[in-house]
Amino acid sequence: MKLISKLAAAGVFAATTALSGAVALAADHTLTISSWSPPTHGINAKMWPKFVEMIEEATDGKVTAELKLGLAPPPAQFDLVQDGAADLSIIFHGYQPGRFTTAKLIELPGYEGSAEAASVADWRAYEKFLKQADEHRGVKLIALHTHGPAQVYTVDPVESLDQIKGLKLRVPGGVGSDVGTALGATGIQVPAPKVYETLASKAADGVVMPMESRKGFKLTEVAPYTYEMPGGFYRGSFAFIMNEDAFDALPDDVKAALEEKVFGEPLSRAIGQVWDEIDAEGRQATMDTEGNAINEASEADMAAYKPVADAVTAQVIEEVAATGVDAQAAHDFIAETMKNYGK
C-alpha cells in the first residue's frame, strides 16, 4: 500500500490525494515546504505530493512534509530556505539574475527531448561539470529539473516570427530573457504568479512560458493565441532545495535512505515526468478552450530562428565558461544525454 502525503492534511490536495492520517501521525520528522505557485498548479497538485510520497516510502514513514503557501514571493525562496524559515522549496533560477549562471546551460534552445530527459541530463551535467561552480551554496541541492519547451502566448494572433519584434512580452529571466531580447521584444520580468494579472491589465502583449501555464496559470483566458516553435524557444531551469541544518538533524539511517533513493537523479527524473504530464494537460486545455488557437512556426521561421538560437547559445557558453566550468563540454554532454535518453 502506498504511503500518502501529509500535504493533503492542509486541504490543498484534497481533490487529488487521499488523506492518510496514520502515516502523518507515525512520522518522526515533519518537514515544512514553502511553495509560491497557485494551490491547484501542477507544482502543488502533483510535484510536491510525488516528493512526499518518495520520502515517506524511502524512510518507511519516518519522514513526511507539510505544505505552506504564501510565505514569500518566488525570488525570495532561496533565502527563505537558507535562513531556516522553511525546510524545503523549489526555485526558478532565472528569478535571480547573475546568481545561477551555470543553470542557463540546460535552458538553451536546440536540445531534443522531454522535460524528463532534460531533468536527468541536467542532474548528470551538474554532477560531472557544474557542481564546482557551487552556485547553490548555503542550501542542500536535492534535485534539478526543467519545464518543457516554452512557447509564445499572446493577446492578439502571432503567425510569424517577425511579429514578435516590438511586442511587450513577459519574460522569466535566464535564457528566456536572452531570447526575448534577441527577437526584438521588450521584456517585462514578473514572477509566474503575476502573469495573469499582467496580461489581464494589458501591461504586456504576451508571455513566453511552457504549455503547462495554459492551465496552471489560466492563460487560456487572457492569452488565447499560441505561437509554437518546434523544440521551443527555451526551457526553464528549477532546483529543489533543502535547509542544510534540517537535513543534518535527521538520523543517519534516514539521511542515507534519502540520498540513495530520493535525492539527485531519482527525484529529478520523477519531477521531469510530472512536468511532461502537466505540459500535455496545458496543451489539451488550449485545444479544448473556445477562442484559443495554436499557430505553428513555418519552415522559414524555423530557419530564421536558428541563427538567433545559435547566437544565444554562444553567449551563454561564454558566460558559463567564465565561472571556470568547461561549458562547451557540459553543453555537448547535455545534448548527447538527451538525444540518447531512453534508448
Short mmCIF file of the C-alpha atoms (twelve columns), coordinates in Angstrom:
data_MODEL
# 
_entry.id   MODEL 
# 
loop_
_atom_site.group_PDB 
_atom_site.id 
_atom_site.type_symbol 
_atom_site.label_atom_id 
_atom_site.label_alt_id 
_atom_site.label_comp_id 
_atom_site.label_asym_id 
_atom_site.label_seq_id 
_atom_site.Cartn_x 
_atom_site.Cartn_y 
_atom_site.Cartn_z 
_atom_site.pdbx_PDB_model_num 
ATOM 1   C CA . MET A 1   0.000   0.000  0.000   1 
ATOM 2   C CA . LYS A 2   1.383   3.407  -0.973  1 
ATOM 3   C CA . LEU A 3   2.168   5.901  1.732   1 
ATOM 4   C CA . ILE A 4   0.136   9.060  1.322   1 
ATOM 5   C CA . SER A 5   1.418   12.599 1.655   1 
ATOM 6   C CA . LYS A 6   0.634   14.693 4.684   1 
ATOM 7   C CA . LEU A 7   0.253   17.583 2.244   1 
ATOM 8   C CA . ALA A 8   -3.369  16.523 1.994   1 
ATOM 9   C CA . ALA A 9   -3.870  17.423 5.629   1 
ATOM 10  C CA . ALA A 10  -3.704  21.084 4.693   1 
ATOM 11  C CA . GLY A 11  -6.595  20.557 2.315   1 
ATOM 12  C CA . VAL A 12  -4.560  21.714 -0.664  1 
ATOM 13  C CA . PHE A 13  -4.633  18.354 -2.394  1 
ATOM 14  C CA . ALA A 14  -7.981  17.028 -1.237  1 
ATOM 15  C CA . ALA A 15  -9.098  16.588 -4.818  1 
ATOM 16  C CA . THR A 16  -6.044  14.654 -5.917  1 
ATOM 17  C CA . THR A 17  -4.697  12.859 -2.839  1 
ATOM 18  C CA . ALA A 18  -6.366  10.614 -0.296  1 
ATOM 19  C CA . LEU A 19  -5.688  11.581 3.300   1 
ATOM 20  C CA . SER A 20  -3.857  9.043  5.424   1 
ATOM 21  C CA . GLY A 21  -3.728  10.286 8.981   1 
ATOM 22  C CA . ALA A 22  -1.951  7.102  10.072  1 
ATOM 23  C CA . VAL A 23  1.153   7.917  8.025   1 
ATOM 24  C CA . ALA A 24  1.262   11.537 9.184   1 
ATOM 25  C CA . LEU A 25  0.886   10.574 12.822  1 
ATOM 26  C CA . ALA A 26  3.539   7.858  12.547  1 
ATOM 27  C CA . ALA A 27  6.182   10.176 11.113  1 
ATOM 28  C CA . ASP A 28  9.059   11.091 13.399  1 
ATOM 29  C CA . HIS A 29  10.049  14.137 11.338  1 
ATOM 30  C CA . THR A 30  7.753   16.579 9.531   1 
ATOM 31  C CA . LEU A 31  9.469   18.979 7.147   1 
ATOM 32  C CA . THR A 32  7.971   22.306 6.084   1 
ATOM 33  C CA . ILE A 33  7.643   23.039 2.369   1 
ATOM 34  C CA . SER A 34  7.306   26.603 1.099   1 
ATOM 35  C CA . SER A 35  5.567   26.941 -2.265  1 
ATOM 36  C CA . TRP A 36  4.877   30.052 -4.288  1 
ATOM 37  C CA . SER A 37  2.682   28.699 -7.088  1 
ATOM 38  C CA . PRO A 38  -1.139  28.682 -7.035  1 
ATOM 39  C CA . PRO A 39  -2.747  25.908 -4.954  1 
ATOM 40  C CA . THR A 40  -4.014  23.970 -7.978  1 
ATOM 41  C CA . HIS A 41  -0.870  24.360 -10.098 1 
ATOM 42  C CA . GLY A 42  0.929   21.144 -11.006 1 
ATOM 43  C CA . ILE A 43  3.814   22.023 -8.681  1 
ATOM 44  C CA . ASN A 44  1.475   21.823 -5.698  1 
ATOM 45  C CA . ALA A 45  -1.077  19.357 -7.051  1 
ATOM 46  C CA . LYS A 46  1.429   16.792 -8.343  1 
ATOM 47  C CA . MET A 47  5.114   17.562 -7.794  1 
ATOM 48  C CA . TRP A 48  5.162   18.090 -4.045  1 
ATOM 49  C CA . PRO A 49  2.840   15.132 -3.405  1 
ATOM 50  C CA . LYS A 50  5.182   12.978 -5.506  1 
ATOM 51  C CA . PHE A 51  8.159   14.216 -3.497  1 
ATOM 52  C CA . VAL A 52  6.467   13.464 -0.189  1 
ATOM 53  C CA . GLU A 53  5.381   10.035 -1.389  1 
ATOM 54  C CA . MET A 54  9.000   9.304  -2.297  1 
ATOM 55  C CA . ILE A 55  10.454  10.415 1.038   1 
ATOM 56  C CA . GLU A 56  7.810   8.530  3.001   1 
ATOM 57  C CA . GLU A 57  8.452   5.348  1.048   1 
ATOM 58  C CA . ALA A 58  12.229  5.701  1.320   1 
ATOM 59  C CA . THR A 59  12.132  6.215  5.085   1 
ATOM 60  C CA . ASP A 60  9.313   3.786  5.953   1 
ATOM 61  C CA . GLY A 61  7.160   6.703  7.016   1 
ATOM 62  C CA . LYS A 62  9.686   8.214  9.405   1 
ATOM 63  C CA . VAL A 63  9.805   11.461 7.388   1 
ATOM 64  C CA . THR A 64  6.925   13.383 5.838   1 
ATOM 65  C CA . ALA A 65  6.260   17.021 4.954   1 
ATOM 66  C CA . GLU A 66  3.542   19.642 5.012   1 
ATOM 67  C CA . LEU A 67  2.972   22.474 2.574   1 
ATOM 68  C CA . LYS A 68  2.695   26.174 3.367   1 
ATOM 69  C CA . LEU A 69  1.705   28.715 0.729   1 
ATOM 70  C CA . GLY A 70  2.500   32.400 0.567   1 
ATOM 71  C CA . LEU A 71  5.475   32.515 2.923   1 
ATOM 72  C CA . ALA A 72  7.475   34.627 0.457   1 
ATOM 73  C CA . PRO A 73  7.456   35.660 -3.218  1 
ATOM 74  C CA . PRO A 74  9.254   33.407 -5.748  1 
ATOM 75  C CA . PRO A 75  12.592  35.294 -5.819  1 
ATOM 76  C CA . ALA A 76  12.883  35.065 -2.019  1 
ATOM 77  C CA . GLN A 77  12.548  31.278 -1.727  1 
ATOM 78  C CA . PHE A 78  16.294  30.565 -1.707  1 
ATOM 79  C CA . ASP A 79  16.945  32.931 1.197   1 
ATOM 80  C CA . LEU A 80  13.838  31.652 2.988   1 
ATOM 81  C CA . VAL A 81  15.226  28.103 2.991   1 
ATOM 82  C CA . GLN A 82  18.790  29.195 3.727   1 
ATOM 83  C CA . ASP A 83  17.584  31.129 6.774   1 
ATOM 84  C CA . GLY A 84  15.528  28.181 8.033   1 
ATOM 85  C CA . ALA A 85  12.084  29.787 7.721   1 
ATOM 86  C CA . ALA A 86  11.155  26.706 5.663   1 
ATOM 87  C CA . ASP A 87  12.882  23.365 5.217   1 
ATOM 88  C CA . LEU A 88  12.233  22.923 1.504   1 
ATOM 89  C CA . SER A 89  11.256  24.895 -1.572  1 
ATOM 90  C CA . ILE A 90  11.508  24.983 -5.339  1 
ATOM 91  C CA . ILE A 91  13.290  27.873 -7.025  1 
ATOM 92  C CA . PHE A 92  13.319  29.124 -10.593 1 
ATOM 93  C CA . HIS A 93  16.903  30.073 -11.366 1 
ATOM 94  C CA . GLY A 94  16.004  32.919 -13.720 1 
ATOM 95  C CA . TYR A 95  14.287  34.909 -10.969 1 
ATOM 96  C CA . GLN A 96  17.691  35.862 -9.545  1 
ATOM 97  C CA . PRO A 97  19.780  37.192 -12.455 1 
ATOM 98  C CA . GLY A 98  23.513  36.614 -12.169 1 
ATOM 99  C CA . ARG A 99  23.248  34.191 -9.256  1 
ATOM 100 C CA . PHE A 100 22.891  30.929 -11.196 1 
ATOM 101 C CA . THR A 101 24.924  31.327 -14.363 1 
ATOM 102 C CA . THR A 102 25.606  27.635 -14.981 1 
ATOM 103 C CA . ALA A 103 21.875  26.862 -14.740 1 
ATOM 104 C CA . LYS A 104 21.408  28.647 -18.083 1 
ATOM 105 C CA . LEU A 105 23.047  25.765 -19.966 1 
ATOM 106 C CA . ILE A 106 20.010  23.491 -19.671 1 
ATOM 107 C CA . GLU A 107 17.701  26.354 -20.709 1 
ATOM 108 C CA . LEU A 108 19.227  26.742 -24.170 1 
ATOM 109 C CA . PRO A 109 17.154  26.096 -27.292 1 
ATOM 110 C CA . GLY A 110 18.078  23.272 -29.625 1 
ATOM 111 C CA . TYR A 111 18.018  20.276 -27.297 1 
ATOM 112 C CA . GLU A 112 15.958  17.251 -28.324 1 
ATOM 113 C CA . GLY A 113 13.757  15.515 -25.781 1 
ATOM 114 C CA . SER A 114 11.250  15.706 -22.979 1 
ATOM 115 C CA . ALA A 115 11.343  17.506 -19.641 1 
ATOM 116 C CA . GLU A 116 12.190  14.153 -18.071 1 
ATOM 117 C CA . ALA A 117 15.192  13.743 -20.358 1 
ATOM 118 C CA . ALA A 118 16.295  17.329 -19.739 1 
ATOM 119 C CA . SER A 119 15.953  16.981 -15.968 1 
ATOM 120 C CA . VAL A 120 18.064  13.820 -15.851 1 
ATOM 121 C CA . ALA A 121 20.637  15.344 -18.204 1 
ATOM 122 C CA . ASP A 122 20.787  18.464 -16.066 1 
ATOM 123 C CA . TRP A 123 21.452  16.498 -12.888 1 
ATOM 124 C CA . ARG A 124 24.136  14.398 -14.556 1 
ATOM 125 C CA . ALA A 125 25.773  17.509 -16.009 1 
ATOM 126 C CA . TYR A 126 25.680  19.102 -12.571 1 
ATOM 127 C CA . GLU A 127 27.449  16.105 -11.043 1 
ATOM 128 C CA . LYS A 128 30.028  15.922 -13.851 1 
ATOM 129 C CA . PHE A 129 30.674  19.591 -14.654 1 
ATOM 130 C CA . LEU A 130 28.606  22.224 -12.862 1 
ATOM 131 C CA . LYS A 131 28.956  21.341 -9.188  1 
ATOM 132 C CA . GLN A 132 32.344  23.010 -8.998  1 
ATOM 133 C CA . ALA A 133 30.736  26.432 -9.520  1 
ATOM 134 C CA . ASP A 134 28.985  25.946 -6.143  1 
ATOM 135 C CA . GLU A 135 26.104  28.232 -7.098  1 
ATOM 136 C CA . HIS A 136 23.674  26.672 -4.597  1 
ATOM 137 C CA . ARG A 137 25.980  27.190 -1.627  1 
ATOM 138 C CA . GLY A 138 24.091  27.825 1.583   1 
ATOM 139 C CA . VAL A 139 21.423  25.176 0.912   1 
ATOM 140 C CA . LYS A 140 21.347  21.481 0.096   1 
ATOM 141 C CA . LEU A 141 20.528  20.872 -3.567  1 
ATOM 142 C CA . ILE A 142 18.292  17.796 -3.810  1 
ATOM 143 C CA . ALA A 143 17.079  17.876 -7.439  1 
ATOM 144 C CA . LEU A 144 17.212  19.793 -10.704 1 
ATOM 145 C CA . HIS A 145 14.552  19.862 -13.376 1 
ATOM 146 C CA . THR A 146 13.239  21.828 -16.330 1 
ATOM 147 C CA . HIS A 147 9.858   22.552 -17.765 1 
ATOM 148 C CA . GLY A 148 9.054   21.582 -21.319 1 
ATOM 149 C CA . PRO A 149 9.717   23.728 -24.394 1 
ATOM 150 C CA . ALA A 150 8.488   27.299 -23.876 1 
ATOM 151 C CA . GLN A 151 6.271   28.954 -26.480 1 
ATOM 152 C CA . VAL A 152 4.829   32.424 -27.058 1 
ATOM 153 C CA . TYR A 153 1.260   33.184 -25.912 1 
ATOM 154 C CA . THR A 154 -0.336  36.454 -26.931 1 
ATOM 155 C CA . VAL A 155 -3.455  38.565 -26.617 1 
ATOM 156 C CA . ASP A 156 -3.587  39.062 -30.393 1 
ATOM 157 C CA . PRO A 157 -2.585  36.474 -33.018 1 
ATOM 158 C CA . VAL A 158 1.095   35.976 -33.875 1 
ATOM 159 C CA . GLU A 159 1.561   33.947 -37.021 1 
ATOM 160 C CA . SER A 160 5.205   34.590 -37.916 1 
ATOM 161 C CA . LEU A 161 8.495   35.066 -36.104 1 
ATOM 162 C CA . ASP A 162 8.962   38.667 -37.214 1 
ATOM 163 C CA . GLN A 163 5.701   39.659 -35.481 1 
ATOM 164 C CA . ILE A 164 7.387   39.132 -32.108 1 
ATOM 165 C CA . LYS A 165 9.615   42.159 -32.682 1 
ATOM 166 C CA . GLY A 166 8.278   45.147 -30.774 1 
ATOM 167 C CA . LEU A 167 5.891   43.164 -28.568 1 
ATOM 168 C CA . LYS A 168 5.879   43.690 -24.813 1 
ATOM 169 C CA . LEU A 169 6.465   40.146 -23.571 1 
ATOM 170 C CA . ARG A 170 6.687   38.879 -20.030 1 
ATOM 171 C CA . VAL A 171 9.994   37.022 -19.858 1 
ATOM 172 C CA . PRO A 172 11.218  34.856 -16.965 1 
ATOM 173 C CA . GLY A 173 14.889  35.756 -16.659 1 
ATOM 174 C CA . GLY A 174 17.715  33.469 -17.718 1 
ATOM 175 C CA . VAL A 175 17.772  32.281 -21.321 1 
ATOM 176 C CA . GLY A 176 14.090  33.168 -21.745 1 
ATOM 177 C CA . SER A 177 15.000  36.829 -21.340 1 
ATOM 178 C CA . ASP A 178 18.036  36.468 -23.624 1 
ATOM 179 C CA . VAL A 179 15.840  35.026 -26.367 1 
ATOM 180 C CA . GLY A 180 13.215  37.760 -25.973 1 
ATOM 181 C CA . THR A 181 15.865  40.435 -26.384 1 
ATOM 182 C CA . ALA A 182 17.369  38.681 -29.411 1 
ATOM 183 C CA . LEU A 183 13.951  38.576 -31.078 1 
ATOM 184 C CA . GLY A 184 13.421  42.311 -30.550 1 
ATOM 185 C CA . ALA A 185 10.729  42.066 -27.881 1 
ATOM 186 C CA . THR A 186 10.511  44.437 -24.934 1 
ATOM 187 C CA . GLY A 187 10.934  42.257 -21.887 1 
ATOM 188 C CA . ILE A 188 8.743   42.627 -18.814 1 
ATOM 189 C CA . GLN A 189 10.021  40.492 -15.948 1 
ATOM 190 C CA . VAL A 190 7.448   39.414 -13.372 1 
ATOM 191 C CA . PRO A 191 7.167   36.102 -11.469 1 
ATOM 192 C CA . ALA A 192 4.842   33.488 -12.931 1 
ATOM 193 C CA . PRO A 193 2.035   34.022 -10.364 1 
ATOM 194 C CA . LYS A 194 1.730   37.633 -11.599 1 
ATOM 195 C CA . VAL A 195 1.416   36.726 -15.279 1 
ATOM 196 C CA . TYR A 196 -2.385  36.512 -15.370 1 
ATOM 197 C CA . GLU A 197 -2.928  39.979 -13.944 1 
ATOM 198 C CA . THR A 198 -0.116  41.410 -16.097 1 
ATOM 199 C CA . LEU A 199 -1.892  40.208 -19.242 1 
ATOM 200 C CA . ALA A 200 -5.389  40.978 -17.988 1 
ATOM 201 C CA . SER A 201 -4.377  44.573 -17.253 1 
ATOM 202 C CA . LYS A 202 -2.830  44.820 -20.739 1 
ATOM 203 C CA . ALA A 203 0.578   45.672 -19.278 1 
ATOM 204 C CA . ALA A 204 2.002   43.096 -21.704 1 
ATOM 205 C CA . ASP A 205 1.127   41.820 -25.157 1 
ATOM 206 C CA . GLY A 206 2.072   38.269 -24.329 1 
ATOM 207 C CA . VAL A 207 4.253   35.883 -22.401 1 
ATOM 208 C CA . VAL A 208 6.832   33.161 -23.058 1 
ATOM 209 C CA . MET A 209 6.184   30.088 -20.883 1 
ATOM 210 C CA . PRO A 210 5.758   26.302 -21.119 1 
ATOM 211 C CA . MET A 211 2.486   24.685 -22.170 1 
ATOM 212 C CA . GLU A 212 1.518   23.816 -18.590 1 
ATOM 213 C CA . SER A 213 0.891   27.515 -17.955 1 
ATOM 214 C CA . ARG A 214 -2.108  27.398 -20.283 1 
ATOM 215 C CA . LYS A 215 -3.883  25.522 -17.479 1 
ATOM 216 C CA . GLY A 216 -1.719  26.179 -14.398 1 
ATOM 217 C CA . PHE A 217 -1.848  29.977 -14.729 1 
ATOM 218 C CA . LYS A 218 -5.136  30.151 -16.688 1 
ATOM 219 C CA . LEU A 219 -3.540  31.685 -19.776 1 
ATOM 220 C CA . THR A 220 -6.336  30.307 -21.935 1 
ATOM 221 C CA . GLU A 221 -8.407  33.172 -20.507 1 
ATOM 222 C CA . VAL A 222 -6.033  36.079 -21.163 1 
ATOM 223 C CA . ALA A 223 -3.654  34.966 -23.956 1 
ATOM 224 C CA . PRO A 224 -5.673  32.804 -26.341 1 
ATOM 225 C CA . TYR A 225 -3.110  32.668 -29.153 1 
ATOM 226 C CA . THR A 226 -0.125  30.303 -29.123 1 
ATOM 227 C CA . TYR A 227 2.815   30.679 -31.482 1 
ATOM 228 C CA . GLU A 228 4.672   27.378 -31.342 1 
ATOM 229 C CA . MET A 229 8.297   26.855 -32.324 1 
ATOM 230 C CA . PRO A 230 9.240   23.146 -32.599 1 
ATOM 231 C CA . GLY A 231 11.587  22.386 -29.716 1 
ATOM 232 C CA . GLY A 232 10.564  25.611 -28.001 1 
ATOM 233 C CA . PHE A 233 12.284  28.969 -27.520 1 
ATOM 234 C CA . TYR A 234 13.982  27.854 -24.291 1 
ATOM 235 C CA . ARG A 235 13.477  25.580 -21.241 1 
ATOM 236 C CA . GLY A 236 13.233  27.000 -17.729 1 
ATOM 237 C CA . SER A 237 15.540  25.662 -15.019 1 
ATOM 238 C CA . PHE A 238 14.413  24.833 -11.476 1 
ATOM 239 C CA . ALA A 239 16.007  23.433 -8.316  1 
ATOM 240 C CA . PHE A 240 14.560  21.637 -5.317  1 
ATOM 241 C CA . ILE A 241 16.470  22.899 -2.281  1 
ATOM 242 C CA . MET A 242 16.617  21.970 1.420   1 
ATOM 243 C CA . ASN A 243 17.855  23.713 4.531   1 
ATOM 244 C CA . GLU A 244 21.211  22.208 5.472   1 
ATOM 245 C CA . ASP A 245 20.525  22.163 9.201   1 
ATOM 246 C CA . ALA A 246 17.168  20.450 8.656   1 
ATOM 247 C CA . PHE A 247 18.894  17.684 6.716   1 
ATOM 248 C CA . ASP A 248 21.730  17.369 9.217   1 
ATOM 249 C CA . ALA A 249 19.217  16.995 12.062  1 
ATOM 250 C CA . LEU A 250 17.803  13.786 10.573  1 
ATOM 251 C CA . PRO A 251 19.114  10.411 11.822  1 
ATOM 252 C CA . ASP A 252 21.983  8.924  9.820   1 
ATOM 253 C CA . ASP A 253 19.938  5.998  8.505   1 
ATOM 254 C CA . VAL A 254 17.215  8.358  7.300   1 
ATOM 255 C CA . LYS A 255 19.721  10.639 5.583   1 
ATOM 256 C CA . ALA A 256 21.313  7.638  3.879   1 
ATOM 257 C CA . ALA A 257 17.916  6.415  2.621   1 
ATOM 258 C CA . LEU A 258 17.029  9.825  1.221   1 
ATOM 259 C CA . GLU A 259 20.394  10.201 -0.505  1 
ATOM 260 C CA . GLU A 260 20.169  6.740  -2.041  1 
ATOM 261 C CA . LYS A 261 16.510  6.542  -3.056  1 
ATOM 262 C CA . VAL A 262 15.230  10.104 -3.491  1 
ATOM 263 C CA . PHE A 263 17.699  12.958 -3.776  1 
ATOM 264 C CA . GLY A 264 19.539  13.662 -7.003  1 
ATOM 265 C CA . GLU A 265 18.694  11.781 -10.179 1 
ATOM 266 C CA . PRO A 266 15.655  9.808  -8.864  1 
ATOM 267 C CA . LEU A 267 13.801  12.967 -7.807  1 
ATOM 268 C CA . SER A 268 14.958  14.918 -10.872 1 
ATOM 269 C CA . ARG A 269 13.585  12.170 -13.128 1 
ATOM 270 C CA . ALA A 270 10.288  11.918 -11.260 1 
ATOM 271 C CA . ILE A 271 9.664   15.665 -11.348 1 
ATOM 272 C CA . GLY A 272 10.590  15.837 -15.036 1 
ATOM 273 C CA . GLN A 273 7.968   13.170 -15.685 1 
ATOM 274 C CA . VAL A 274 5.392   15.240 -13.829 1 
ATOM 275 C CA . TRP A 275 6.228   18.283 -15.922 1 
ATOM 276 C CA . ASP A 276 5.728   16.353 -19.151 1 
ATOM 277 C CA . GLU A 277 2.325   15.347 -17.812 1 
ATOM 278 C CA . ILE A 278 1.226   18.871 -16.930 1 
ATOM 279 C CA . ASP A 279 2.548   20.233 -20.234 1 
ATOM 280 C CA . ALA A 280 0.281   17.746 -22.000 1 
ATOM 281 C CA . GLU A 281 -2.631  18.911 -19.863 1 
ATOM 282 C CA . GLY A 282 -1.897  22.527 -20.777 1 
ATOM 283 C CA . ARG A 283 -1.904  21.717 -24.483 1 
ATOM 284 C CA . GLN A 284 -5.181  19.869 -24.133 1 
ATOM 285 C CA . ALA A 285 -6.706  22.787 -22.237 1 
ATOM 286 C CA . THR A 286 -5.719  25.071 -25.110 1 
ATOM 287 C CA . MET A 287 -7.289  22.781 -27.686 1 
ATOM 288 C CA . ASP A 288 -10.460 22.425 -25.619 1 
ATOM 289 C CA . THR A 289 -10.982 26.152 -24.939 1 
ATOM 290 C CA . GLU A 290 -13.140 28.072 -27.378 1 
ATOM 291 C CA . GLY A 291 -11.325 31.006 -28.996 1 
ATOM 292 C CA . ASN A 292 -7.847  29.553 -28.433 1 
ATOM 293 C CA . ALA A 293 -5.599  28.715 -31.364 1 
ATOM 294 C CA . ILE A 294 -2.143  27.232 -31.923 1 
ATOM 295 C CA . ASN A 295 -0.150  28.661 -34.833 1 
ATOM 296 C CA . GLU A 296 2.873   26.537 -35.709 1 
ATOM 297 C CA . ALA A 297 6.058   28.168 -36.952 1 
ATOM 298 C CA . SER A 298 6.693   27.740 -40.658 1 
ATOM 299 C CA . GLU A 299 9.845   26.139 -42.035 1 
ATOM 300 C CA . ALA A 300 11.041  29.628 -42.960 1 
ATOM 301 C CA . ASP A 301 10.537  30.804 -39.377 1 
ATOM 302 C CA . MET A 302 12.355  27.751 -38.026 1 
ATOM 303 C CA . ALA A 303 15.269  28.556 -40.312 1 
ATOM 304 C CA . ALA A 304 15.188  32.206 -39.233 1 
ATOM 305 C CA . TYR A 305 15.202  31.257 -35.548 1 
ATOM 306 C CA . LYS A 306 18.267  29.008 -35.814 1 
ATOM 307 C CA . PRO A 307 20.874  31.805 -36.022 1 
ATOM 308 C CA . VAL A 308 19.134  33.567 -33.129 1 
ATOM 309 C CA . ALA A 309 19.314  30.384 -31.050 1 
ATOM 310 C CA . ASP A 310 22.928  29.815 -32.079 1 
ATOM 311 C CA . ALA A 311 23.906  33.342 -31.029 1 
ATOM 312 C CA . VAL A 312 22.200  32.977 -27.626 1 
ATOM 313 C CA . THR A 313 23.891  29.600 -27.148 1 
ATOM 314 C CA . ALA A 314 27.325  31.022 -27.918 1 
ATOM 315 C CA . GLN A 315 26.725  33.887 -25.495 1 
ATOM 316 C CA . VAL A 316 25.634  31.571 -22.677 1 
ATOM 317 C CA . ILE A 317 28.541  29.179 -23.203 1 
ATOM 318 C CA . GLU A 318 30.880  32.148 -22.883 1 
ATOM 319 C CA . GLU A 319 29.154  33.271 -19.661 1 
ATOM 320 C CA . VAL A 320 29.309  29.797 -18.137 1 
ATOM 321 C CA . ALA A 321 32.939  29.317 -19.154 1 
ATOM 322 C CA . ALA A 322 33.781  32.458 -17.187 1 
ATOM 323 C CA . THR A 323 32.785  30.589 -13.995 1 
ATOM 324 C CA . GLY A 324 35.578  28.082 -14.592 1 
ATOM 325 C CA . VAL A 325 33.287  25.319 -15.863 1 
ATOM 326 C CA . ASP A 326 34.050  23.533 -19.158 1 
ATOM 327 C CA . ALA A 327 30.896  24.989 -20.674 1 
ATOM 328 C CA . GLN A 328 31.202  23.558 -24.164 1 
ATOM 329 C CA . ALA A 329 31.793  20.051 -22.821 1 
ATOM 330 C CA . ALA A 330 28.838  20.400 -20.455 1 
ATOM 331 C CA . HIS A 331 26.597  21.623 -23.287 1 
ATOM 332 C CA . ASP A 332 27.636  18.763 -25.534 1 
ATOM 333 C CA . PHE A 333 27.108  16.292 -22.686 1 
ATOM 334 C CA . ILE A 334 23.561  17.569 -22.092 1 
ATOM 335 C CA . ALA A 335 22.709  17.402 -25.785 1 
ATOM 336 C CA . GLU A 336 24.056  13.869 -26.137 1 
ATOM 337 C CA . THR A 337 22.383  12.635 -22.939 1 
ATOM 338 C CA . MET A 338 19.021  13.998 -24.019 1 
ATOM 339 C CA . LYS A 339 19.325  12.703 -27.562 1 
ATOM 340 C CA . ASN A 340 20.016  9.172  -26.338 1 
ATOM 341 C CA . TYR A 341 17.744  9.223  -23.303 1 
ATOM 342 C CA . GLY A 342 15.666  6.083  -23.045 1 
ATOM 343 C CA . LYS A 343 17.387  4.351  -25.955 1 
# 
